[in-house]
Amino acid sequence: MRRMRWAAVLAGVLVLAAATAAGGSGASPAGTAAKAAPTPLTIWVGWSARELGVFKQVVAEYDKSHPDVTVNVVGSINDNKIVAAIRAGTAPDVVSSFNSYNVGTYCSSGGWINLAPLMKESHISASMFPAATQYYTQYNGVRCALPLLADTYGLYYNKDLFAKAGIKSPPKTMSELAADAKKLTVKSSNGTIKVAGFDPFIGFYENVPERWITEFGGKWQDSKGNSILAQDPAWTKWLNWHKSLVDWYGYSNLVKFQAGLGDEFSASNAFEVGKVAMNLDGEWRVAFIQAEHPNLNYGTAPMPVDDAHPELYGQGYINGTIIGIPKNGKHEPQAWDLVKYLTTNSHALAELSNGLRNVPTTKASAVSPEITPDVHFAPFIKIFTNAKSTTSPITAAGVSYTNQVQQFVTKWQAGQVKNLQAGLQALDKQLNAMVSQAKGPGVP
């Protein structure tokens, strides 16, 4: 392995340095040559608190079985810190980001090195990962990242509230979702919302456009990378469906309702305390509920889909944590060995999945017997491995691309967009200009 060869070379260098430093005192006695110290590696990750502890435990297993390195884990890292460190030349050996959206930025800029040569040398094929994760870990043929657990989105529903409303099963179509949402909603005498059957508001918790348009089979770009939101009828269909449900609740009523809700990542989460009967959320919510409200009677299922496309049911939106090696790293062989272990070792992925309740990201680890069985978590693994599941477009503009779309939809739901088709056409132009600027002059 490259890591072992590198350690041998390093040991030889240290021995030579020790002999040179001895000067005229003569060579060191046999058997007393200096022993190479473990190579220090630093890895930055986004996890914090309990979740950081889970990650550290898995890394500690690696550390224990690899005496040639010592690994230091630093948590609570975001993309701004990663970019700043790369620009300053102070990046750690390995970096991890929650934003697969930014792969286009990291790959096109060279901020994260191309892993393809290292994968080839290690006989690792990208085919070991599902299609969606293969897509969001590369840009323009440069694979500068690998997936490290995935976030998969589905529907959470309160079984007690369902039973009270006479609903026997989770909705599978958007018309069923809207009907159930209205039936489950409880309003006070003055019309304010006490319990929302479903909160469609873009910007509420995990509600963002990319996780909705997936359920309508919408496309973002043509084969040349041009934005086609105005051309694809799925976008118009979703936005009209969405606006009709927002209008049923009343925009101002939803704003007031949300003002009184707890923080998403707290024990006061609106779904966890019964203020929202159904909610779009990621697989990690399973672990939060187990820790904060273990007695909550709930179920999980794929998100409903466009009534005209029932064949899409069972798929969903996927993104996830990515991991890579920043440019100008000092310990590339050892850094690669750690990256390889965290992203391809089924035991490590199972341990991370069990502790974090994120989806393991290789096809083999998704069916690993080490994954702790959980009726609430199981649907998310099925969504992840569904061939129709998709993700956000990866562009040179990074997360700014999808943020621009979200800004448009927030204006739409507030009634500030009077002509939807004209608005989408203008949005397409903005998105194309954004990508062109991010690529720089002369870049196709």
N, C-alpha and C positions, 0 to 999 in steps of 0.2 A: 504494500500500500504506500501511496505517496507520503502519507503522514509518517510512517515508520522510516522510510528512506531519508526524509527530511530530518528526523530526530537523529539518525546516525551521522549525517553530515554535520549537524550542529554539535554533536558530541565531539567529533573529530576536531572541529574548529576550537572548541573550548580546551581540549587537551593540548593542542598546538599552542594556544595562547598562554596556557599555564607553563609550558616548557620554556617559552620565550621569556616570560616574566622572571623565570628562575635565574637567567643570566649565567654568570660564571660559576654558580654553585653546583652545576652539573645536572644531569637528567634526574627525574623523579624515580624513586625505587619502583621496581616492578609491582604492579597491583595497586598502586596508590594514585593512578591517574584520576584527574577530576571527573566527576560524574555530571552529566548534563542536567541542569535544573529543568523542571517542568516548564513548558512554554505557557505563559499567561495569556488567556483568551478572554475577551470581554464581549458579551452579547447584550444588545439593547432590545427590550420588548415593551409592548404597550400595556401589558397586564399589571395590575396593582392589587394590594390587599390580599384577600383569600386566593384569588386567581393567580397572583404572582407566586404565592407559596406552592401551589400545585406545579407550576412550571419549574420552579427551583428544585423540587423533589425529583422530577424527571431528569433534569440536567445533572443533579447530584449522582444519579445512577451512572450516567455517562462518565462523569468525572472520576468516579470510583474505579471504573473498569478501564480507564485510560490514564495511567500514571504519568504519561509524558506531557499532559497538559493540566492546567488548573483553570476552571471556568468561572468567571465573575458575571453574574446576571444583574442587570440594571433595569428596573421597571419604570412604569409611568412615562414612557417615551412616546412622543408623537412625531408626525412627519416634519413639522417645522424644526424640531431639534435635529432630526436626521439630516435634513437638507443643510442646515447651518453647519453641522459638524463636517459634512463632506466638503463644503466650500472652504472651510477653515483648515482642512487637512487633519482634523482631530477625530475622525470617525472611528468607532470601535472595529473589532475584527468581523463581527456579524451583526446585522440589523434586522429587525422584524417590524412590520407595519400592519395595522388593522385595515389600511386602505388599499385594497387591490386596484382601486380606481387610478392610483398614481403610478402604476407600473409603466405606463407610457412615458411618463416623465423620467423615471429612473433609468429605463432602458435606453431611451433616445439620447439622454444627456451623457451616458456612460458613468453616471454616479454609482450604479451598481454594476459589477462586472458581468460579462456574458458567461453563464454557467454551462453552456452547451459543450465546450471542450472538456470540462471536468466531468460532466455526465457521461460523455462518450468514453473517456478513460476508465470510468468506474462501471461501465456497462449498465447505465441507468437510462431507460427510455421514458420519454414523457407519456407514453401510452399507459403507464401504470396509474396515471391519474385520469379521472373523468374529463370529458371534453370541455366543460365549462371552466374547470380549473386550469387545464392546459392553455386555454385562451387567455385568461386574465393574469398569467405569469410571464407573458412575453409581449413584445411589441415589434412589429415590422421584422419578424424573423429572429429577433434577439431575445433569448430567454434569460433574463437577468434575475429571475426569482423562481422560487418553488412554493407550492402551497403548504402552509403549516396550519392545519385545521380549517374547516369551512363554516361559514354562517349560512344556514338554510332557513328560509322563511315559510311559515305556514299559518294556519288559523287556530287560535286558542278559543275555546268556548266553555262557558260556565254551565255545567250539567244541571245544577239545581235551578238556575234561572230558566234553562230550556224546559225543564219539566213543568215549572210553574206556568210557562206560556204555552204548554202543550206541544212543544217542538220535539220531535223524536230523534232527529239526526242532524249533523252539521250541513249547511248548505253546500251545494256543488256548483251552482251557477250564480251569476251576478244578480239575476232577477230574484232568486231564492234568498240571496244574501240581503238584498234591499228589503224584501218582504219580512224576513225574520228580524232584521234590525228594527223595523217599525213596530213589530209585535212585541219585541223585548224592551222597547224604550218606555221608561216611566217618567212622566212629566208632572210638575206641581200644578196647582190650580191657575197660577199666573203664566203657565207655559214654559217655565224654566225646566231644564233637564235635571232629573234626579239620578236616573240610570240610563245610559245610552246603550241601545242594543248593539250599535257599532259606531265608532267615531271615524268618519271618512276624511277628516280634516288633514290635508297635506301639511306636514310639519309636526303632527301629533305623534310623539314617540317614534316608531319606526316607519311611519307613513311617508314614503317618498315616491316620486313617479316611477323610478326604475323597478320597484317591487310590485307596482300595479300593472304597468303596461305588459309585463311578462304574461299576466293572466288573460290578456286579450290577444296574445300572439303578435304584438307590435314589433316593428323593425325600426332601428335607429338610423342606419346608413345604407347607402347603395354599395355596389361592389368597388366603387372608387373612393369610398370613405366620405361621401357627401351626405349631409343630413337630409332625411326624407320624412320628417314628422308631418309636414303638411300633405305629403303624397300618400302616406299609409293611412287608410281609413280606420285602422285600429285605434290610432291616437284620438281621432275625433269621437269615435264611439265611446272609448273609455272616459274622456273628459266630459262628455255630455251625461253619461251615467253618473259619474262622480258629482257633477254640479247639481244634478237633480236630487241626490241624497243630501247634499249640503243644504240645498234650498228647503228640503222637507223639514230638516231640523231648524233651519234659520241660522244664517252665518253668525249673527251677534249672539244667539243662544249658545252656539258651540264655543265661541270665544269665552263667554262667561263660564260655561261649564268647565272648560279646561283650566281656567284660572284657579279653580278650587281643587284641582286634582293634585295628587302627590307626584313626586319626582319619579321618572321612569325607573331608575335604578335604585329604588328604595323599597322598604317593606310597605310603603303607602302607594305602590303602583296601582293604577286605576283598575286594571283587570284583577289583580290579586285581592283587592278589597271589595270587589263586586260592584264597582261603579260603572264598569263597562262589561257587557255580557259576552261580546266577541271582540277579538283583537288580532291584528296582524302582528306577528312578533317572530323573533329568531329562536332557534333551538335552545339557546342558553337560558331562556326563561324557565325551562324545566328545573334547572339547578336552583334558580332563585326562589321558585315556589317551594321546592323541597326544603330549602333553608329557612324561608320566611313564613310560609303558610302551608305546612305539610298536610293539613286537613282539607284544603280546598278541593272540591269535587269538580274536576274539569277534564276536558278532553283536548286532543290535538288532531289536526287533519290538514290535508293540502288546502291551499286557498281556492275559493270558487273561481270559475273561469267564465269567459264570454259564453252566453247561451248558444251562440252559433258555432262554437268550437268545443264540444264536450270531449273530444279526443285529447284535449290538453290537460284534462283533470289528472292530477297526480304529479305534475311537474311543478316547478316553482322557481323562485329567484335565488341565485347563489352568489355570494362573494365570500371573502374570507381573509384570514391573516396570511401574509406573504413573508418570506424570509430570503435574504440575500447577503452578498459580500460587497461592502463598499470598495471603491477604487483605492489604489495605493495602500492596500492592507499589508501589514508586515508578516503575517502568518497565514498566508493563503492556503497551504496544504492542510494545516490543522483546522482552519476555519471551515474549509470544505467538508472535512470529515465530520465536524459537528453538524453542519447543515444537512449533510446526507443522512446522518443518524436521525435527526429530528423529523425529517420529511419522508423517509422511506422505511424506517424500522417499525414494523407492525406493533411490537410491544410498546414502544415509546408512544406511538400515536394512540393506542388503546388507553394507556395510562393518562395521557393528556385529555382524551375524550371523556373518560370516566370522571375525572376531577373537574374539568371545565364545562362539560356537557356541550362541547362543540363537536361537529362532525369530523371524524377522521378522514384524511384526504387521499388515501390510495384505495384502489379498488379492493385490494386484499384486506386492508385494515377495516374497511366498512363491514366486512363479514367476519371479522376476527372473533373467535370464541372468548377472547379476553374482554370484549365490550360488555359491560354490565347490562343485563336485560332491563328494559324500562318501557312500559307500554306507552308512555307519553313521548319518549325520545325516538322510538322506533319509526314513526311516520317521517321524521326529518331525514333519517338515513335513506328511506325509500325515495324521498323527493330529491335528495342529493344524487342518487344513482340513476334517476330517471333521465333517459337520453334527451328528452325535450326541455329539461331545465336549462335556464339561460342566466346570463349575467349582464352587467353594464358594458357599453362600448369602451374599449381601451384606446385612448387617444393621447397625442402629445400634450394636450391641455390638462390632462389629469382630472382630478375631482372637480375642477372648475366647470367642466363640460356638463356634468349632471346637475351641478348646483345652478347653472344657468337655466336649465329646464325647470328645476324646482321653483325658482323665482317667478317664472312665467305662470306656473300652475297656481301658485299662491295668489297671484293677481287675478287669475281666472276664477278661482273659487270665491274671491271677494267681490266679484262682479265688476272688476275693473277692465276686463277685456270684452269689448262690445262685439267684435267680429272675430270669431275663433279661427276661421281659415286664414284671414289676413294676419292674425297674430302668430299662427304657426309658420307662415311663410317668412315673416320677419325673424322669428326665432331660428329657423333654418339658416338664414343668412348670418345671424350672430354666431351661431355655433361653427359654421364653416370658417368665418373670419377668425374666431378664437383659435381654432386648430392651426390655421395657416400661420398666424402670428407666433404660436408656440413652436412650430417647426423652424421658423426662421426663413429668410429669403433664399429662394432657389431650391428649397427642399420639397420634393413631390409629395 
